[in-house]
Amino acid sequence: MRRPRIGFVAYTSTRDPTRYVAPIDYVQAVERAGADAVIVPPGPTAAHLLDLVQGLVLVGGGDICPSRYSAQPHPACYGIDALRDATELAVLEVAMTTRHPVLAICRGMQLVNVALGGTLHQHLPDVVGDTVAHRVVRESAELVAVDHEVSLEPTSLVAQVCGAPRLSIASTHHQAVDRLGQGVRAIGWAEDDVIEAIAVDDHPQLLAVQWHPELTAAKDKRQQSLFDWLVREARDGRTER
């Protein structure tokens, strides 16, 4: 059987704005699951992405422009890219209409919530303090992933896919879901009550997590299982679509 194809929207490199990037950890995770990656730049080309693929990953990265949820930007916001926001929101809308399976990661989860009318906490230290470290920023401005625990609603799809109601995860975010969008439910939480996973009632083909499973998936089968689920759904749903 032909390997399913999983789509990614690349984004402008913060180090070199003349280059588009797509982190290799995501690509390797879907390849381990038995799929091929299709990567397109943001912009008009991306409108055709879902004609080429059977599944979609919305990857992490810079912050979504707060104007998308009627807010003014916090001083800590970074990496805002209007073209990327517009492209990914358009691709997500199509994916939800065509029932392509979607794995939304970190920024990707936030994008799902914003697309459905929700809002974001723009800087978590202002909201929950530092009881749980969700990321570390070095003096060089490099972001460093940190490990912490996440509790999942035991009957949720994420818990079933990962095979456990509690996980140790890798995290690099400073924003998180605030007001839930229409039809969006919180199904995972950190110990400081930050929302770490959501479900969308009318879209069971969508998994959305605030952490970065691709960073530990090569060694952690529970994190790799999220990509395995995506590829399995892409393969099983290809004929229907």
N, C-alpha and C positions, 0 to 999 in steps of 0.2 A: 504494500500500500504506500502511496506517495506520502511523504512526510508533510504534516500540516505546516503552514507558515504563520508566524506570529509577528505582528506589526509593532513598530516603535516610531515615535516622532523624535527626531534628534533636536538638539537645541544649541544655541550659540555658546561657544566656550567663553567663560569669564576671563580666562587668561589670554585668549587670542580671539578677538571678535571677528576675525576673518575665517574662522573654522566652525563647523558644526561638529558636535560630539554626541556619542551614545555610549555610556559606560559599558565596558566589556563584561562586567559581572552579570548584568541582566541577560546579555546574549548567551553567555556560557550556561546560565541556568536553564534557558529554554532549549538549548542544544542538548544538555544532559537529559532533558525530558523527552527528547525525540522529535524536536521541531527545528525549522530553519527560521532565521531572523530576516525580516524585511524592514529596512530603515529608510525613512524619507525625511527631508528637511521640512521645517515649518514653512507654511505658506500654501499657495494654491495647489501644489503637487500633492499635499497630504489629503486633499479631498478625495482622491482616488485610492487611498491606502486600503480601505475596507473592501475594495473590489479585488484586491490582490491577496488578502490574508484571511485566515479563519479564526484568529484571536488577536487580542490587543493587550499590550502592557503600557500603562501610563506610569512613567518613571519619575523619580525624585528630581530635585534641583532647586532653583531659585523660587522666591515667593510669588504667589499670584497677586496681581495688582489689586489693592484693596478697593479700588473703584468698582470692581466686579461684584462686591457685596456692600456697596454704598458706604464705605469707610474711608477715612483719611489715612495715609501711610504712617506707620510707626517709624521712629528713627532707626530701629534695628532691622527694618525690611531690607532685603538685598536681592540682587539678581532678577529684578522685575523685567519682564520681556513681554510687551503687549502682543507681538506677533505670535509668540509661543502660546500665550493664553488663548488667543482667538482660535489658533489652529487646533489645539487640544480640545477645547470646548466643542468645536464643530465636529471633530472626529468622534468624541464621546457621544454626542447627540446621535450621530448616525449609528454608532455601535449599539446604543440602547434601543434604537428603532429596529435594527436588523437582527438583534439578539445575538450578536457576536459575544463570546465570552471575554470578560475584561478582568485583568488583575491590576488594580490601582495601588500604587506604592507611594507612601509618604506624601509628597506634593500631589501625586495622583489621587489619593484618597481625599485630600482637601479639595481638589478640583471637582470631584464627584459631588461633594457636599455643596460647594458654591454653585455648580450647575443646576442643582435642584432647589436653589433659593436659600441655602444656609449661609452662615457666617463663620469667621475664623477668629481665634485668639491670635493676635499678631505677634506677641512676644511672651512666651510662657513664664519666664521668671517674674514678670509683672503680675501674673495671675495666680500662680501656684508656688512661687518661691523656688527654692533649690532642694526640697526634700528628696526629689528624684531628679537625677541628672539625665536630661534627654539628649544632650550633646556636650562636647567640650570644644572650645575655640582656643587654639594656640596663639601665641604672640605673633606668629607669622600669618594669622588669619585663617590657617588651615583648620577645617572641620574634622573632628575626630569622633568616630562612633563610640558609644558607650553601651554597656550591657545593663539591662534591668528586666524585671519580671512584668508580665502582662497576664491578666486574668480574662478569660473568655466566657461568654455565655455558653454553658455546656452543650446546649442543643443547636448552637449556631453552626452554619456551614464551615466557617473558619476553624472552629474547634474540631469538627468532624474530619475535615481535610488534614489538619495537623495531628490529629489523634490524641489531643490532650486539651484540658480546659485551662491549663496554665503553662506559659512558655517563657524561656529566657530569650530575649531578642536583642538585636543591635539597632541603635537609634541615633539619628543625627539631626533631629528637627528642633526648631525653636517656635514653631507655630502648631496649632492644632484646631480641631473642630470646636466651635463654640455653639451657636444655635444650629440645631439639626435642620436640614432641608426637608422638603415635602417627601414623605414616604421613607425617610432615612431613619434607621434605628441604630443606637449605639449597642455594640455587642462585645466590646473589649475595652479594658481600662488598665491604666498603670496604677500604682499604689497611691498616687496623688490625685486620682480620679480623672486624669487626662484621658480623653477618648482615644483608644488605640486601634479600634476596628469598627467598621460600620457595615450594615446591610441595607439594601434598598428593596422595599417590599415587592415592587412589581418587576424586579430584575434579579431573579435568583442566579442568573448567569454571571453575576458580578461579585468579585471578592475585593475588599478594600481594607488595607492595613496601613497604619501610620509608621510602622518600623520598616527596616530594610532587609527583607529575607535574602536578597541576592548576595549580601555580604558574607553570610555564613552558610549558604545553601550547599556549598561543596562539601562541607563536613557535617552538616546538621540535616538529617533526613526530614525532620519536621518542617524546616524552612523550605527545603527543596520540594516538598509535597505540594506547596502552593503553585509552583510552576508545573509540576506534574499534572495537577488538577486542570490548569489552564490548557495544556496541550491535549489532555484527554478530552476535555469539552470541545476543543477546536476540532479534533479528529471525529468525534461522534456527531457533532452538529453540522459538519461540512455538507453532507448530503441534503439535509433539510433546507439549508440556506441556498 
